[in-house]
Amino acid sequence: MGAVRAVHPALSGGGVALGLFLHRTELREDAERGAVLLPALFVALLGCSVLLYLAVALMDPGFVTAEEEGEAGRSEEQRVVEPQLSSSVKTRRCGYCMVKQPMRARHCQLCQHCVRRYDHHCPWIENCVGEKNHPLFIAYLSVQLVVLLWGGHVAWSGLYFKQSWDWLQHNVFLLISFLVIVVFTIVVLLLLISHLYLISCNTTTWEFMSYHRISYLRHSELENPFDQGVILNLWRFFCSCHLTAWENIYFHRNSEPV
């Protein structure tokens, strides 16, 4: 396990919980009164956040393997005849790992693999976010946001401001915890909003940032050849149980009359 992966559970699970329970916050007062429901729920959410983080960080994000070349990850109902590929839009072979890249895949030099529906390489999880782990990544961000908002509220409940050096000495750890929680809340909130927007449009961070560098987007007759409407985009992202043959959607959408 990488250094970042080891630090995150310790920081989230240990640091935040200790900071909120060691000081006189609402959670500690509830626990001392014997009302353990809310403290237990908070710890459970914190544990869920750590488990989701480890799952996203350690799982296969959708690595393309040489064995998949013949199948291209398609289920039986997806095996349709595609129109002839134009000279400008071709299935390309990766120059690094030498596998045929499905549409929307990209090689990650940090992971040393091509990743299906590549979104980005996340340094915080030390793993790529791709077609297989992207939904779980959104679930992790959502749970993490709830934990941070709740943790921020709890930390604030324990801060009784006084203009004295003695007060600062006794509350410096809780004050730092609150400031860190605020910063991370803003980051996670912005990240979650941006990802949900891109998902609703059926585009990825890589495609959004590098639109004019990607051949299948540059040569498409549509601004976004994968956009099938918000409802279907969200359904395909969160509810689809198999990998998608994006070539089929691409050619079908581009062949539709304008």
C-alpha positions as CSV (number, residue, x, y, z in Angstrom):
1,M,0.0,0.0,0.0
2,G,1.4,3.4,-1.0
3,A,2.1,6.2,1.5
4,V,-0.9,8.2,0.6
5,R,-3.2,5.2,0.9
6,A,-1.8,4.6,4.4
7,V,-2.1,8.2,5.5
8,H,-5.7,8.7,4.4
9,P,-7.3,6.0,6.6
10,A,-5.2,7.1,9.6
11,L,-6.0,10.8,9.0
12,S,-9.7,10.3,8.4
13,G,-10.4,7.4,10.8
14,G,-8.0,8.3,13.6
15,G,-7.3,12.0,13.4
16,V,-10.8,13.3,12.8
17,A,-12.5,10.9,15.3
18,L,-9.9,11.6,18.1
19,G,-10.2,15.3,17.6
20,L,-14.0,15.3,17.8
21,F,-14.3,12.9,20.7
22,L,-11.4,14.1,22.9
23,H,-12.7,17.6,23.1
24,R,-16.0,18.6,24.6
25,T,-18.1,18.5,21.5
26,E,-21.7,17.4,20.9
27,L,-20.6,13.8,20.1
28,R,-18.6,13.5,23.3
29,E,-21.5,14.9,25.4
30,D,-23.9,12.5,23.8
31,A,-21.6,9.6,24.5
32,E,-21.1,10.7,28.2
33,R,-24.9,10.9,28.6
34,G,-25.3,7.4,27.2
35,A,-27.0,8.5,24.0
36,V,-24.7,6.5,21.8
37,L,-26.9,6.5,18.6
38,L,-25.5,9.6,17.0
39,P,-21.8,8.9,18.0
40,A,-22.2,5.3,16.7
41,L,-23.7,6.5,13.4
42,F,-20.9,9.0,12.9
43,V,-18.3,6.3,13.5
44,A,-20.1,4.0,11.1
45,L,-20.1,6.7,8.4
46,L,-16.5,7.3,9.1
47,G,-15.7,3.6,8.7
48,C,-17.8,3.4,5.5
49,S,-15.8,6.3,4.1
50,V,-12.5,4.6,4.8
51,L,-13.7,1.3,3.3
52,L,-15.0,3.0,0.2
53,Y,-11.7,4.8,-0.1
54,L,-9.7,1.6,0.1
55,A,-12.1,-0.1,-2.4
56,V,-11.7,2.6,-5.0
57,A,-7.9,2.8,-4.4
58,L,-7.3,-0.9,-4.7
59,M,-9.8,-2.1,-7.3
60,D,-9.3,-2.4,-11.1
61,P,-10.4,0.8,-12.6
62,G,-10.9,-0.9,-16.0
63,F,-7.5,-1.9,-17.2
64,V,-7.5,-3.0,-20.9
65,T,-5.8,-6.4,-21.3
66,A,-4.4,-8.2,-24.3
67,E,-6.9,-11.0,-23.8
68,E,-9.8,-8.6,-24.4
69,E,-8.9,-7.7,-27.9
70,G,-11.1,-10.2,-29.5
71,E,-14.1,-9.5,-27.3
72,A,-13.5,-5.7,-26.7
73,G,-15.5,-6.2,-23.5
74,R,-18.9,-6.6,-25.2
75,S,-21.8,-8.6,-24.0
76,E,-23.8,-10.7,-26.5
77,E,-26.5,-8.1,-27.0
78,Q,-23.9,-5.5,-27.9
79,R,-22.4,-7.5,-30.8
80,V,-23.7,-5.4,-33.7
81,V,-22.0,-4.6,-37.0
82,E,-20.3,-1.2,-36.8
83,P,-20.1,1.1,-39.8
84,Q,-16.7,1.3,-41.6
85,L,-14.3,3.3,-39.5
86,S,-13.2,6.5,-41.2
87,S,-9.6,7.3,-41.7
88,S,-9.8,10.0,-39.1
89,V,-11.4,7.8,-36.4
90,K,-9.6,4.5,-35.9
91,T,-9.1,1.9,-33.2
92,R,-5.5,2.5,-32.2
93,R,-2.9,0.3,-30.6
94,C,-1.3,1.8,-27.5
95,G,2.4,2.7,-28.1
96,Y,3.2,1.8,-24.4
97,C,1.4,-1.4,-23.5
98,M,0.7,-2.5,-27.2
99,V,-3.0,-3.3,-26.7
100,K,-5.8,-2.2,-28.9
101,Q,-7.5,0.7,-27.1
102,P,-11.3,0.7,-27.0
103,M,-12.9,4.1,-27.7
104,R,-12.6,6.4,-24.7
105,A,-9.6,4.5,-23.2
106,R,-6.3,6.2,-22.5
107,H,-2.9,5.0,-21.3
108,C,-1.9,6.1,-17.8
109,Q,1.8,6.3,-17.5
110,L,1.6,6.2,-13.7
111,C,-0.4,3.0,-13.6
112,Q,1.3,1.6,-16.7
113,H,-2.0,0.5,-18.2
114,C,-4.7,1.6,-20.6
115,V,-7.9,2.4,-18.8
116,R,-11.4,2.1,-20.1
117,R,-13.4,5.3,-20.2
118,Y,-10.5,7.0,-18.6
119,D,-11.5,9.9,-16.4
120,H,-8.3,10.9,-14.6
121,H,-5.5,9.6,-12.4
122,C,-6.2,10.6,-8.8
123,P,-3.1,11.1,-6.7
124,W,-5.2,11.0,-3.5
125,I,-6.1,7.3,-4.1
126,E,-3.0,6.5,-6.1
127,N,-5.1,4.9,-8.8
128,C,-6.9,5.8,-12.0
129,V,-10.6,6.6,-12.1
130,G,-12.1,4.6,-15.0
131,E,-15.2,2.8,-16.1
132,K,-15.2,0.1,-13.4
133,N,-14.5,2.2,-10.3
134,H,-15.9,5.6,-11.3
135,P,-19.4,4.9,-9.7
136,L,-17.7,3.8,-6.5
137,F,-15.6,7.0,-6.6
138,I,-18.8,9.1,-6.6
139,A,-20.2,7.1,-3.7
140,Y,-17.0,7.7,-1.8
141,L,-17.1,11.4,-2.5
142,S,-20.7,11.5,-1.4
143,V,-20.1,9.7,1.9
144,Q,-17.0,11.7,2.5
145,L,-18.9,15.0,2.1
146,V,-21.5,13.9,4.6
147,V,-18.8,13.0,7.1
148,L,-17.0,16.3,6.6
149,L,-20.2,18.4,6.9
150,W,-21.2,16.5,10.1
151,G,-17.6,16.6,11.4
152,G,-17.4,20.4,10.8
153,H,-20.7,20.9,12.7
154,V,-19.4,18.8,15.6
155,A,-16.0,20.6,15.7
156,W,-17.7,24.0,15.7
157,S,-19.9,22.9,18.6
158,G,-16.8,22.3,20.7
159,L,-15.3,25.7,20.0
160,Y,-16.1,28.3,22.6
161,F,-14.0,31.3,21.6
162,K,-12.1,33.2,24.3
163,Q,-9.3,35.7,23.9
164,S,-6.7,34.0,26.0
165,W,-3.5,32.0,25.5
166,D,-4.7,29.2,27.8
167,W,-7.9,28.7,25.7
168,L,-5.8,28.5,22.5
169,Q,-3.4,25.9,24.1
170,H,-6.3,23.7,25.0
171,N,-8.3,24.0,21.7
172,V,-5.5,24.3,19.1
173,F,-6.0,20.7,17.9
174,L,-9.8,21.1,17.6
175,L,-9.3,24.5,15.8
176,I,-6.9,23.0,13.3
177,S,-9.2,20.0,12.8
178,F,-12.1,22.4,12.0
179,L,-10.0,24.5,9.5
180,V,-8.8,21.3,7.8
181,I,-12.4,20.0,7.6
182,V,-13.6,23.2,6.1
183,V,-10.8,23.1,3.4
184,F,-11.5,19.5,2.5
185,T,-15.3,20.1,2.5
186,I,-14.9,22.8,-0.2
187,V,-12.6,20.5,-2.3
188,V,-14.8,17.5,-2.0
189,L,-18.0,19.5,-2.7
190,L,-16.5,21.1,-5.9
191,L,-15.1,17.8,-7.0
192,L,-18.5,16.0,-6.5
193,I,-20.4,18.8,-8.3
194,S,-18.1,18.8,-11.3
195,H,-18.2,15.0,-11.6
196,L,-22.0,14.8,-11.4
197,Y,-22.2,17.5,-14.1
198,L,-19.8,15.6,-16.4
199,I,-21.6,12.3,-15.7
200,S,-25.0,13.9,-16.6
201,C,-23.4,14.9,-19.9
202,N,-21.7,11.5,-20.4
203,T,-18.3,13.0,-20.7
204,T,-15.1,12.5,-18.7
205,T,-12.6,14.9,-17.1
206,W,-10.0,13.9,-19.8
207,E,-12.5,14.5,-22.6
208,F,-13.6,17.8,-21.2
209,M,-10.1,19.1,-20.7
210,S,-8.6,17.7,-23.9
211,Y,-11.5,17.9,-26.3
212,H,-9.4,19.3,-29.2
213,R,-6.7,16.7,-28.8
214,I,-9.0,13.6,-29.0
215,S,-9.6,12.4,-32.6
216,Y,-13.0,10.8,-32.1
217,L,-14.3,14.0,-30.6
218,R,-12.7,16.3,-33.1
219,H,-14.1,14.4,-36.1
220,S,-17.5,13.8,-34.7
221,E,-20.5,15.6,-36.2
222,L,-21.9,16.1,-32.7
223,E,-20.5,18.2,-29.9
224,N,-20.8,15.1,-27.6
225,P,-21.4,11.9,-29.5
226,F,-22.0,9.9,-26.2
227,D,-24.7,12.1,-24.7
228,Q,-28.0,10.3,-24.7
229,G,-29.8,12.6,-22.3
230,V,-29.4,13.2,-18.6
231,I,-31.7,10.3,-17.5
232,L,-30.1,7.7,-19.7
233,N,-26.6,9.0,-19.0
234,L,-27.2,8.6,-15.3
235,W,-28.8,5.3,-15.7
236,R,-26.0,3.9,-17.8
237,F,-23.4,5.2,-15.3
238,F,-24.9,4.1,-12.0
239,C,-27.0,1.1,-13.0
240,S,-25.2,-0.6,-15.9
241,C,-23.7,-4.0,-14.8
242,H,-21.4,-4.5,-17.8
243,L,-18.8,-2.6,-19.7
244,T,-20.1,-0.5,-22.6
245,A,-19.0,-0.7,-26.2
246,W,-18.8,3.0,-26.7
247,E,-18.1,2.6,-30.4
248,N,-21.6,1.4,-30.9
249,I,-23.1,4.5,-29.3
250,Y,-20.6,6.8,-31.1
251,F,-21.5,5.5,-34.6
252,H,-25.2,5.2,-33.9
253,R,-25.4,8.8,-32.7
254,N,-23.3,10.1,-35.6
255,S,-25.4,8.3,-38.1
256,E,-28.7,9.8,-36.7
257,P,-30.2,12.5,-38.9
258,V,-29.7,16.0,-37.6
